[in-house]
Amino acid sequence: MIRLRSSHDREIVALALPALGALIADPLLSLVDTAFVGRIGTDALGGLGVATALFTVSFFLFNFLFDFGLFGFRQCFCTLDLFWSVQ
């Protein structure tokens, strides 16, 4: 059980749980797709393998770019905030 000590902890958990669900959904959808397409034949399953690999790579790449961009924005915003508070 997670101990929530402050209201900030509750907000973090409220944001983290949907993000965790999104990260879990991608492999589960790929598994379900493989189960259904596997009944059609080997050619379709081979095509699905390539499509699943491309989708997974693009998902993680764009997720990384979003996180990296958000980190840079926060760093810039905090620096400007400190700059303007000093003057």
DAMO-V866204 format. One record per backbone hydrogen bond with DSSP energy under -0.5 kcal/mol. NH is the residue of the N-H (numbers start at 1). CO is the residue of the C=O. Records with the same first field share a line. If there is no record, write none. Layout:
NH = CO, CO
This chain:
4 = 2
5 = 3
10 = 6
11 = 7
12 = 8
13 = 9
14 = 10
15 = 11
16 = 12
17 = 13
18 = 14
19 = 15
20 = 16
21 = 17
22 = 18
23 = 19
24 = 20
25 = 21
26 = 22
27 = 23
28 = 24
29 = 25
30 = 26
31 = 27
32 = 28
33 = 29
34 = 30
35 = 31
36 = 32
37 = 33
38 = 34
39 = 36
40 = 37
41 = 37
45 = 41
46 = 42
47 = 43
48 = 44
49 = 45
50 = 46
51 = 47
52 = 48
53 = 49
54 = 50
55 = 51
56 = 52
57 = 53
58 = 54
59 = 55
60 = 56
61 = 57
62 = 58
63 = 59
64 = 60
65 = 61
66 = 62
67 = 63
68 = 64
69 = 65
70 = 66
71 = 67
72 = 68
73 = 69
74 = 70
75 = 71
76 = 72
77 = 73
78 = 74
79 = 75
80 = 76
81 = 77
82 = 78
83 = 79
84 = 80
85 = 81
86 = 82
87 = 83
